[in-house]
Amino acid sequence: MKLSVEFPSVSYREGPAAVAALARAIERIGYDHIDIFDHVVMGVPIEGRPRGPYNAQMPILEALMALAYMAAVTTRVSLGTEVLVLPQRQPTLVAKQVSTLDTLSGGRVRLGVGVGWQESEYEALGETFADRGARMDEAIRLLRAYWTDAEVNLASAHYPTVSMAMEPKPPQGGRLPIWIGGGSEAAYRRVGRLGDGWRGTPSTRSTATRRWPGATRARSGSRAWWRRRPATRRARRSTPTTTRWWRAWPR
């Protein structure tokens, strides 16, 4: 079993040196993985917009930039997102960003992706919300192609790609693990078809336990993710910083 720490963005309040020190401490203690939360912007509650689960003023560091900063001050611990809202980002750029992060970290990246829940965030980023599931599937295929193929051609409704190349490839290549978050039937099927792992939350794990066999049948035999990757569980370390974060910040 491997253990992961959910990195608290609020640690930035103690300065850049404190962010680096916390990342190094997580590695030194012996944890295996650092995950970081992703939202670019948060919608302020207004008439006609449902209130979300988080306070709109919650500080959230940009996930890939923060992981790059942590990669520079660590050497062993692996780095990931939980989860990057992939369909609201341009996937070719994400492929390049993640490839660069994997290259400069020495092959330590595990990408967690999800479709998200916040329509106003999609609107702020100029992306459509209703078709995010279909675009998620196409984006994952495009990421894998850029990380694997010398020349990328993808017949895609949303991201058609003709004779393009991207270098350098990540050290992990097309095997760079993509873990998929979500608690819907569509998310479970996506894990089986396209993912290397599933990112659950306390509210989705019990549901997935009942439904998991149907979700994984789409990915056959030896390609099932739990046979390819070591089991990983996420654990929050109760350092003073994270304790203040989880107890004090309104969610």
TORPA-890445 format. One record per residue: x, y, z of N, C-alpha, C, O in turn. Coordinates in steps of 0.2 Angstrom, whole numbers, plus 2048, in hexadecimal, padded with zeros to 3 digits. Example, Ala and Ser with C-alpha at 12.3 -4.5 7.8 and 13.67 -1.06 7.14 Angstrom:
BEGIN
8427E482783E7EA8278427F08278477EF82A
8407F58238447FB824840800827843806828
***
This chain:
BEGIN
8047FA800800800800804806800809806804
80280B7FC8068127FC8028177FF7FB8177FE
80581C80280182180580282880280882A800
7FD82C8017FD8327FE7FB8388027F7837807
7FE83E8027FC8448067F98498017FB84A7FB
7F384B8037EF8507FF7F38578017F2859807
7F685A7FD7FA8607FF7F68668007F18687FB
7F686A8057F286F8077F48768037F9879805
7F08787FE7F287F7FB7F38848007F78897FF
7EF8848057EF88A80A7F688B80D7F8890810
7FB88680C80188680F80588C80C80A88E80F
80388F80680689480380689A80880B89F807
80289B80C8018A18118078A18158098A7818
80B89C81681189C81A81789D81681D89D818
81689E80F81C8A080B81E89B80681D895808
82189C8018248977FC82889280082888C7FE
82C89480483189080882D88B80C83088580C
82888C80F82488881382188280E82087D810
81E88480881C87F80382187A802820874802
82787D80082D8787FF82E87480583086E804
82F87780B83087381182B86D81282D868814
82586F81182086A81282086480D82085E80F
82286680782386080282985C803828856803
82E85F80683485B80883285780E83585180E
82E85A81282D85681882985081782A84A81A
82485181282084B81082484580D82383F80F
82984780982D84280683283F80C83383980C
83484381083984181583583C81A83883781C
82F83D81C82B83982082A83281D82A82D821
82A83281782982B81482382A81082282580D
81F82F80F81982F80B81B82E80382182F801
81782B8008188297F981682E7F381982E7EE
8118327F580E8367F080B83C7F380983C7F8
80C8427EF8098487F08038497EB8058497E5
7FD84B7ED7F884D7E97F68547EA7F78567F0
7F38577E57F185E7E67EA85F7E37E985C7DD
7E68637E67DF8647E47E08697DE7E486D7DD
7DA8697DA7DA86E7D47D38717D37CE86E7D3
7D48787D37CF87C7D07D28827CE7D78857D2
7D08857C87D488B7C67D08917C97D38967CC
7CA8917C97C68977CC7C08937CF7BE88E7CE
7BD8977D47B78957D87B189A7D77B28A07D7
7AB8977D57A589C7D47A389E7DB7A189A7DF
7A28A57DB79E8A87E17978A77E17948A87DB
7948A47E678D8A37E67898A97E47898AF7E7
7858A97DE7808AE7DC77A8AB7DA7798A57DA
7758AF7D976E8AC7D776F8A87D17728AB7CC
76C8A27D176C89E7CB7728997CB7738957C6
77789A7CF77D8967D077D8927D677D8957DB
77D88B7D677C8887DC7838887E07888897DD
7828887E67888897EB78C8827EB78987D7EB
7928837EA79787D7EA79987B7F079787E7F5
79D8757F179F8737F77A58777FA7A6875800
7A887B7F77AD87F7FA7AC8877FA7A88897F6
7AF88A7FE7AF8917FF7B28947F97B88927F7
7AF8997F57B289C7EF7B989F7F07BD8A07EC
7BA8A17F77C18A47F87C689F7FB7CB8A17FD
7C58997FA7C98947FC7D08957F87CF8947F1
7D68957FA7DC8967F67DE88F7F37DE88A7F7
7DF88F7ED7E18897E97E788B7E57E688E7E0
7EC8887E67F28897E17F18857DB7EE8807DB
7F38887D57F28847CF7F687E7D07FC87E7D1
7F38787CE7F68727D07FC8707CC80186E7D0
7FD8717C680386F7C28098737C480E8717C4
80787A7C580D87E7C780F87C7CE81587C7CF
80B87B7D280D8797D98118737D98168727DD
80F86E7D58128677D58198687D281E8657D4
81A86D7CD82186E7CA8258717D082B86F7D0
8228767D48268787D98288737DE82E8737E0
82486E7E08268697E482A8647E182F8617E5
82A8637DB82E85E7D88368617D883A85D7D9
8378677D883D86A7D98418697DF84786A7E0
83D8687E58408677EB83F8607EE84085F7F4
83D85B7EA83C8557EC8408507E78418527E2
84184A7E98448457E484183F7E484283B7DF
83D83D7E883A8367E88328367E88308327E4
82F83A7EC8288397EC82483B7E582783F7E2
81F8377E481C8387DD81783E7DE81583F7E4
8148407D98118477D980A8467D480B8437CF
8058497D77FF8487D37F984D7D57FA8517D9
7F484C7D17EE8517D17E884D7D47E88477D2
7E48507D87DE84D7DA7D88517DB7D78547E0
7D58527D57D78507CF7D78567CA7D385B7CC
7DB8567C57DB85C7C07D485B7BC7D38567B9
7D18617BC7CB8617B87CD8627B07CD8677AE
7CD85C7AD7D185C7A77CC85F7A17CF86379D
7C685E7A17C286179B7C286879B7C086B796
7C386C7A07C38737A07CA87679E7CB87C79E
7CF87179D7D687479B7D78717937D486D791
7DB8747907DD8727897E286C78A7E786D78C
7E08677877E38607897EA8607857EF85D788
7EB8637807F286377D7F78677817FD864782
7F586C7847F98707897FA86C78F80086C792
7F58687927F68647987FB85E7967FF85D79A
7FA85B7907FF85678E80685978F80B855791
80785F78D80E86278D810863794816862796
80C86679880D86879F80F8627A38148627A7
80B85D7A280C8567A68128537A48168507A8
81385379D81A85079B82085379D82585079F
81F85A79D82585E7A082685D7A882C85C7AA
82085C7AB82185B7B28248547B48288537B8
82284F7B08258487B182C8487AF8308457B2
82E84C7AA83584C7A883984F7AD83E84D7AF
8378557B083B8597B483B8567BB83F8577C0
8368517BD83684E7C38398477C38398447C8
83B8457BD83E83E7BD8398397BC83A8337BF
83383A7B982E8357B882A8337BF82982E7C0
8288397C28258387C981D83A7C981A83B7CE
81A83B7C381483E7C280E8387C280F8337BE
8098397C58038357C47FD83A7C47FC83E7C8
7FA83A7BE7F583F7BC7EE83D7BE7EB8387BC
7EB8417C37E483F7C57DF8447C17E184A7C1
7DA8427BE7D68467BA7CE8457BB7CC83F7BD
7CA84A7BA7C38497BB7BF84E7B77C28537B4
7B984E7B77B58527B37B28597B67B085D7B3
7B38587BD7B185E7C17A985F7C27A685B7BF
7A88647C57A08657C779E86C7C679886E7C6
7A38717C57A28787C57A187B7BE7A687D7BB
79B87C7BC79987F7B679C8867B579F8887AF
79C88A7BA79E8917B97A68917B87A88967B5
7A988C7BB7B188C7BA7B288A7B27B688D7AF
7AE8867AF7AF8847A87AE88B7A47B188C79F
7A888E7A67A78947A27AC8997A37AE89D79E
7AF89A7A97B589F7AA7BB89D7A57BF8A17A3
7BC8977A47C18947A07C08937997C4891795
7BA8957977B88957907B688E78D7B788D787
7B48897917B388378F7AC8817917A8884795
7A987C78D7A287A78E7A28757937A6870794
79C87579779B87079D79786A79B79986579D
79286B79678E86579579185F79278F859793
79686078E79A85B78A7A085978D7A585678A
7A185A7947A88597977AA8527977AF850797
7A584D7987A68467987A98447927AE840792
7A684578C7A98437867B08467847B4843782
7B184D7867B78507857BC84D78A7C284D788
7BA84B7907BF8477947C28417917C8840791
7BE83D78E7C083778B7C58387857CA835785
7C383D7817C883F77C7CE84277E7D484177B
7CE8467837D48497867D98447897DF844788
7D683F78C7DB83A78F7DE8367897E483578A
7DA8347847DE83177E7E383577B7E8833779
7E283C77B7E68417787ED84177C7F284177A
7EC8417837F28417877F683B7867FC83C785
7F38357867F782F7857FB82F77E80082D77E
7F78327797FA832772800837772806835770
80083C77580684177580B83E77A811840778
80A83A77F80F83778381283178081882F782
80F82F77A81282877881482977081982676F
81082C76C81182C765816831762816837765
81A83075E81F83475A81B83975681C83F756
81583775381183B74F80A83A752807834751
80683F75480083E7577FA8407527FA84574F
7F683B7517F083C74D7EA8397517EA834753
7E583D7527DF83B7567D983E7527D8844752
7D58397507CE83B74E7CA83C7547C8838758
7C88437557C484575B7BF84A75A7C084F756
7B984A75D7B484F75B7B685575E7B485B75B
7BA8557647BC85C7677C385E7667C4864767
7C78597667CF85A7657D285775F7D6853760
7CF8587597D28557537DA8577537DB85D753
7DE8527527E58537517E884F74B7E784A74A
7EC8537477EF8507417F68527417F8857741
7FA84C74180184C740805852744808856742
80485174B80785575080C85175480B84B755
81185475681785175A81885576181785B761
81985276681B85576C82185177082184B770
82685577182C85377582E85877A82C85E779
83185577F83384F78182D84B78382884D786
82D84478282884078582A83F78D82F84078F
82483E79182683D79882A837799829832795
82E83679E83283079F82D82A7A082F82479E
82782B7A28238257A381F82479D81C81E79C
82082879881C827791815826792812829796
81282278E80B82178E80981D79480381C796
80E81B79880C81779E80B81C7A480981A7AA
80C8227A380B8277A88048267AB7FF8277A7
8038257B17FC8237B47F78287B47F982E7B6
7F18277B27EC82B7B27E68287B67E48237B5
7E582B7BC7E08297C17DA82E7C07DB8347BF
7D482B7BF7CE82E7BE7C982F7C47C882A7C7
7C78357C57C38367CB7BC8367C97BA8387C3
7B78357CE7B08367CC7AC8307D07AF82B7D1
7A68327D17A182D7D479B82B7D07978287D2
79B82D7C979682B7C57978247C179D8227C1
7928227BE79381C7BA79781D7B479B8197B3
7978237B179B8257AC7A28257AE7A78237AA
7A48287B47AB8287B77AD8217B87B38207B6
7A981C7BA7AC8167BC7AD8127B57B280F7B4
7A98137B07AB8107A97B18137A67B58107A3
7B281A7A77B881D7A57BE81A7A87C38197A5
7BE8197AF7C38167B27C580F7AE7CB80E7AD
7C080B7AD7C18047AA7C48057A37C88017A1
7C280A79F7C480A7987CA80E7977CE80C793
7CB81379B7D181879A7D681979F7DB81C79E
7D48177A57D88197AB7DD8137AE7DC80E7AC
7E28167B27E68117B57E48117BD7E780D7C0
7E08157BF7DD8147C67D88197C77D681D7C3
7D58197CD7CF81C7CF7D08217D57D381E7DA
7CE8277D47CF82C7DA7C882D7DD7C48307DA
7C782A7E37C182A7E67C182F7EC7C68327EE
7BB8317EE7BA8357F47B68317F97B382C7F7
7B58338007B182F8047AA82E8027A7829803
7A78337FE7A08327FC7A082D7F679A82B7F5
7A582C7F27A58287EC7A78217ED7A581C7E9
7AB8207F27AE8197F37A98147F57AA80E7F2
7A48157F979F8107FB79B80E7F579A8087F4
7998137F17968127EB79A80E7E67978097E3
7A080F7E57A580C7E07A68057E27A68007DE
7A68047E97A77FD7EB7A17F87E97A37F27E7
79B7FB7E97967F77E77967F67DF7937F17DD
7987FB7DB7977FB7D479E7F97D079D7F97CA
7A37F97D47AA7F87D17AA7F37CB7AD7F47C6
7A87ED7CD7A97E77C87A67EA7C17A97E87BC
7A07ED7C079E7EF7BA7A27F47B77A27F57B1
7A57F87BB7A97FE7B87B07FB7B57B37FF7B1
7B27F67B87B97F37B67B97EE7B07BE7EC7AD
7B37EB7AF7B37E67AA7B57E97A37B77E579F
7B47EF7A27B67F279B7BD7F279A7C07F2794
7C17F179F7C97F179F7CB7EA7A07CA7E77A6
7CD7E679B7CD7DF79C7D47DC7A07D97DF79F
7D37D67A37D87D27A57DE7D67A87DD7DA7AD
7E47D57A67EA7D77A87EB7DF7A87EF7E27AB
7E67E27A47E77E97A47E37ED7A97E37F37A9
7E07E97AD7DC7EC7B37E17F07B77E67EE7B9
7DF7F67B97E47FA7BD7E67F87C37EC7F97C4
7E27F47C77E57F27CD7EA7EC7CD7EE7EB7D1
7EB7E97C77F07E47C57F67E77C37FB7E47C2
7F57EE7C07FB7F17BD7FF7F67C28057F77C1
7FB7F87C77FE7FD7CB7FD7FB7D37F87F87D4
8027FD7D78017FB7DE7FB7FF7E17F98047DF
7F87FC7E67F27FF7E97F58057EC7FA8057F0
7F180B7EC7F38117EF7ED8147F37E78147F0
7EE8167F87E98197FC7EB8207FE7F18217FF
7E68247FF7E882B8007E782C8087E282B80B
7EC83080B7EC8318127EE8388137F383B810
7EA83C8177EC8438197F084381F7EF840824
7F684681E7FA8468247F884C8297F7851826
7F884B82F7F58508347FB8548367FC85483C
7FF85883180385D8348008638367FA863835
80386783A80086D83C7FC8718367F7874837
8008728317FD87582B7F78728287F2876828
7F786C8277F18688247EB8688297E6868828
7ED8688307E88688357E486E8357DE86E835
7E88748347E487A8347E087B82E7DB87E82E
7E38788287DF8798227D88758227D3878821
7D986F8257D286B8247CD86D82A7C786C829
7D086F82F7CB8718357C88788347C387A836
7CC87D8317CB8848317C888682B7C488B82B
7C98848257C788781F7C088581E7BE87F81E
7BB88A81C7B488881B7B48848147B788780F
7B087F8147B087B80E7A887A80C7A7877807
***
